[in-house]
Amino acid sequence: MSIAVATYNIHSCVEGDMRIIATHLGLLSGERRLQMRKLLALLMGSGVEPTVLLSDLNEWFL
């Protein structure tokens, strides 16, 4: 089971900082749940800068 969640960068723009996160979640539902918990902790534990999330969620039943 992979524990890597995302590539995370802060980019400075004229209007301020912007957070860009790119992720590709796992194929197994348990793996995705673990990865989403880690991703949510990352999002909640940091600043309030605008965020762009690029992702392949690998969720077919939403």
OpenMM code with the backbone's topology and positions (N, CA, C; nanometers):
from openmm import Vec3, app, unit

residues = "MET SER ILE ALA VAL ALA THR TYR ASN ILE HIS SER CYS VAL GLU GLY ASP MET ARG ILE ILE ALA THR HIS LEU GLY LEU LEU SER GLY GLU ARG ARG LEU GLN MET ARG LYS LEU LEU ALA LEU LEU MET GLY SER GLY VAL GLU PRO THR VAL LEU LEU SER ASP LEU ASN GLU TRP PHE LEU".split()
positions = [
    Vec3(0.0843, -0.1178, 0.0000),
    Vec3(0.0000, 0.0000, 0.0000),
    Vec3(0.0886, 0.1237, 0.0000),
    Vec3(0.0626, 0.2131, -0.0896),
    Vec3(0.1423, 0.3349, -0.1030),
    Vec3(0.1023, 0.4360, 0.0034),
    Vec3(0.2019, 0.5053, 0.0605),
    Vec3(0.1706, 0.6107, 0.1565),
    Vec3(0.1962, 0.7493, 0.0981),
    Vec3(0.2565, 0.7546, -0.0203),
    Vec3(0.2780, 0.8841, -0.0847),
    Vec3(0.1419, 0.9413, -0.1224),
    Vec3(0.1220, 1.0680, -0.0959),
    Vec3(-0.0083, 1.1274, -0.1204),
    Vec3(-0.0052, 1.2258, -0.2352),
    Vec3(0.0903, 1.3178, -0.2349),
    Vec3(0.0805, 1.4258, -0.3312),
    Vec3(0.2129, 1.4968, -0.3501),
    Vec3(0.2208, 1.5667, -0.4620),
    Vec3(0.3249, 1.6652, -0.4832),
    Vec3(0.2649, 1.7983, -0.4421),
    Vec3(0.3376, 1.8731, -0.3637),
    Vec3(0.2837, 1.9939, -0.3013),
    Vec3(0.3798, 2.1095, -0.3249),
    Vec3(0.3292, 2.2190, -0.3800),
    Vec3(0.4126, 2.3367, -0.4045),
    Vec3(0.3367, 2.4637, -0.3706),
    Vec3(0.4093, 2.5638, -0.3263),
    Vec3(0.3536, 2.6980, -0.3072),
    Vec3(0.4154, 2.7871, -0.4149),
    Vec3(0.3309, 2.8517, -0.4915),
    Vec3(0.3779, 2.9423, -0.5960),
    Vec3(0.3398, 3.0845, -0.5586),
    Vec3(0.4325, 3.1761, -0.5741),
    Vec3(0.4052, 3.3169, -0.5471),
    Vec3(0.3521, 3.3831, -0.6729),
    Vec3(0.2428, 3.4540, -0.6561),
    Vec3(0.1790, 3.5270, -0.7656),
    Vec3(0.1706, 3.6744, -0.7253),
    Vec3(0.1337, 3.7576, -0.8182),
    Vec3(0.1197, 3.9011, -0.7898),
    Vec3(0.0185, 3.9223, -0.6766),
    Vec3(-0.0908, 3.8455, -0.6770),
    Vec3(-0.1968, 3.8606, -0.5775),
    Vec3(-0.1655, 3.7897, -0.4457),
    Vec3(-0.0611, 3.7090, -0.4411),
    Vec3(-0.0266, 3.6346, -0.3196),
    Vec3(0.0104, 3.4911, -0.3532),
    Vec3(0.0248, 3.4092, -0.2504),
    Vec3(0.0643, 3.2703, -0.2709),
    Vec3(-0.0535, 3.1843, -0.3147),
    Vec3(-0.0218, 3.0805, -0.3929),
    Vec3(-0.1205, 2.9830, -0.4373),
    Vec3(-0.0615, 2.8444, -0.4132),
    Vec3(-0.1396, 2.7582, -0.3532),
    Vec3(-0.0970, 2.6206, -0.3265),
    Vec3(-0.1447, 2.5316, -0.4410),
    Vec3(-0.0532, 2.4513, -0.4958),
    Vec3(-0.0868, 2.3575, -0.6038),
    Vec3(-0.0520, 2.2176, -0.5566),
    Vec3(-0.1505, 2.1288, -0.5613),
    Vec3(-0.1332, 1.9904, -0.5171),
    Vec3(-0.1723, 1.8987, -0.6318),
    Vec3(-0.0844, 1.8038, -0.6628),
    Vec3(-0.1135, 1.7032, -0.7658),
    Vec3(-0.1044, 1.5657, -0.7006),
    Vec3(-0.2048, 1.4824, -0.7248),
    Vec3(-0.2061, 1.3499, -0.6645),
    Vec3(-0.2710, 1.2485, -0.7579),
    Vec3(-0.2383, 1.1242, -0.7373),
    Vec3(-0.2983, 1.0125, -0.8101),
    Vec3(-0.3233, 0.9046, -0.7063),
    Vec3(-0.4491, 0.8900, -0.6664),
    Vec3(-0.4817, 0.7970, -0.5590),
    Vec3(-0.4766, 0.6525, -0.6073),
    Vec3(-0.4613, 0.5615, -0.5118),
    Vec3(-0.4472, 0.4193, -0.5411),
    Vec3(-0.5746, 0.3554, -0.5957),
    Vec3(-0.5609, 0.2315, -0.6388),
    Vec3(-0.6734, 0.1581, -0.6970),
    Vec3(-0.7612, 0.0901, -0.5917),
    Vec3(-0.7042, 0.0552, -0.4777),
    Vec3(-0.7805, -0.0151, -0.3742),
    Vec3(-0.8538, 0.0848, -0.2852),
    Vec3(-0.9777, 0.0531, -0.2480),
    Vec3(-1.0588, 0.1473, -0.1699),
    Vec3(-0.9934, 0.1809, -0.0360),
    Vec3(-0.9351, 0.0837, 0.0323),
    Vec3(-0.8678, 0.1108, 0.1591),
    Vec3(-0.7484, 0.2020, 0.1425),
    Vec3(-0.6765, 0.1824, 0.0334),
    Vec3(-0.5610, 0.2674, 0.0032),
    Vec3(-0.6058, 0.4110, -0.0214),
    Vec3(-0.7141, 0.4280, -0.0976),
    Vec3(-0.7660, 0.5624, -0.1254),
    Vec3(-0.8132, 0.6311, 0.0028),
    Vec3(-0.8797, 0.5566, 0.0910),
    Vec3(-0.9253, 0.6164, 0.2174),
    Vec3(-0.8074, 0.6688, 0.2988),
    Vec3(-0.7025, 0.5889, 0.3108),
    Vec3(-0.5830, 0.6313, 0.3833),
    Vec3(-0.5203, 0.7542, 0.3176),
    Vec3(-0.5091, 0.7519, 0.1866),
    Vec3(-0.4499, 0.8649, 0.1147),
    Vec3(-0.5348, 0.9910, 0.1305),
    Vec3(-0.6682, 0.9768, 0.1256),
    Vec3(-0.7552, 1.0937, 0.1422),
    Vec3(-0.7449, 1.1506, 0.2831),
    Vec3(-0.7335, 1.0645, 0.3841),
    Vec3(-0.7149, 1.1143, 0.5216),
    Vec3(-0.5873, 1.1975, 0.5311),
    Vec3(-0.4798, 1.1485, 0.4700),
    Vec3(-0.3530, 1.2213, 0.4728),
    Vec3(-0.3628, 1.3521, 0.3942),
    Vec3(-0.4312, 1.3476, 0.2813),
    Vec3(-0.4479, 1.4682, 0.2005),
    Vec3(-0.5313, 1.5716, 0.2752),
    Vec3(-0.6398, 1.5295, 0.3391),
    Vec3(-0.7223, 1.6226, 0.4159),
    Vec3(-0.6451, 1.6820, 0.5327),
    Vec3(-0.5625, 1.6014, 0.5992),
    Vec3(-0.4794, 1.6535, 0.7086),
    Vec3(-0.3825, 1.7588, 0.6564),
    Vec3(-0.3257, 1.7349, 0.5395),
    Vec3(-0.2355, 1.8322, 0.4779),
    Vec3(-0.3091, 1.9621, 0.4478),
    Vec3(-0.4293, 1.9518, 0.3930),
    Vec3(-0.5073, 2.0702, 0.3586),
    Vec3(-0.5510, 2.1472, 0.4827),
    Vec3(-0.5935, 2.0777, 0.5859),
    Vec3(-0.6439, 2.1433, 0.7066),
    Vec3(-0.5316, 2.1973, 0.7946),
    Vec3(-0.4121, 2.1405, 0.7841),
    Vec3(-0.3034, 2.1794, 0.8728),
    Vec3(-0.2187, 2.2935, 0.8222),
    Vec3(-0.2598, 2.3578, 0.7158),
    Vec3(-0.1768, 2.4647, 0.6610),
    Vec3(-0.2593, 2.5919, 0.6438),
    Vec3(-0.2007, 2.6887, 0.5772),
    Vec3(-0.2634, 2.8201, 0.5608),
    Vec3(-0.3915, 2.8174, 0.4800),
    Vec3(-0.4401, 2.9353, 0.4525),
    Vec3(-0.5679, 2.9497, 0.3825),
    Vec3(-0.5496, 3.0014, 0.2398),
    Vec3(-0.4283, 2.9847, 0.1859),
    Vec3(-0.4048, 3.0335, 0.0505),
    Vec3(-0.4932, 2.9568, -0.0492),
    Vec3(-0.5267, 3.0217, -0.1622),
    Vec3(-0.6038, 2.9526, -0.2654),
    Vec3(-0.5322, 2.8229, -0.3047),
    Vec3(-0.6110, 2.7196, -0.3307),
    Vec3(-0.5553, 2.5879, -0.3592),
    Vec3(-0.6110, 2.5328, -0.4895),
    Vec3(-0.5226, 2.4769, -0.5718),
    Vec3(-0.5619, 2.4036, -0.6914),
    Vec3(-0.5255, 2.2576, -0.6660),
    Vec3(-0.6243, 2.1674, -0.6768),
    Vec3(-0.6011, 2.0250, -0.6577),
    Vec3(-0.6191, 1.9557, -0.7919),
    Vec3(-0.5112, 1.8941, -0.8405),
    Vec3(-0.5137, 1.8170, -0.9643),
    Vec3(-0.5049, 1.6706, -0.9241),
    Vec3(-0.5997, 1.5885, -0.9715),
    Vec3(-0.6020, 1.4534, -0.9186),
    Vec3(-0.6697, 1.3548, -1.0121),
    Vec3(-0.6255, 1.2308, -1.0010),
    Vec3(-0.7005, 1.1162, -1.0499),
    Vec3(-0.7429, 1.0446, -0.9232),
    Vec3(-0.8695, 1.0576, -0.8869),
    Vec3(-0.9190, 1.0020, -0.7610),
    Vec3(-0.9396, 0.8514, -0.7660),
    Vec3(-0.9451, 0.7936, -0.8864),
    Vec3(-0.9701, 0.6512, -0.9023),
    Vec3(-1.0936, 0.6059, -0.8260),
    Vec3(-1.1956, 0.6898, -0.8253),
    Vec3(-1.3230, 0.6564, -0.7584),
    Vec3(-1.4299, 0.6477, -0.8664),
    Vec3(-1.4831, 0.5307, -0.8864),
    Vec3(-1.5770, 0.5084, -0.9966),
    Vec3(-1.7216, 0.5115, -0.9518),
    Vec3(-1.7494, 0.5157, -0.8215),
    Vec3(-1.8847, 0.4996, -0.7726),
    Vec3(-1.9412, 0.6243, -0.7060),
    Vec3(-1.8863, 0.7411, -0.7339),
    Vec3(-1.9380, 0.8651, -0.6749),
    Vec3(-2.0601, 0.9121, -0.7504),
] * unit.nanometer
topology = app.Topology()
chain = topology.addChain("A")
for resn in residues:
    res = topology.addResidue(resn, chain)
    for name in ("N", "CA", "C"):
        topology.addAtom(name, app.Element.getBySymbol(name[0]), res)
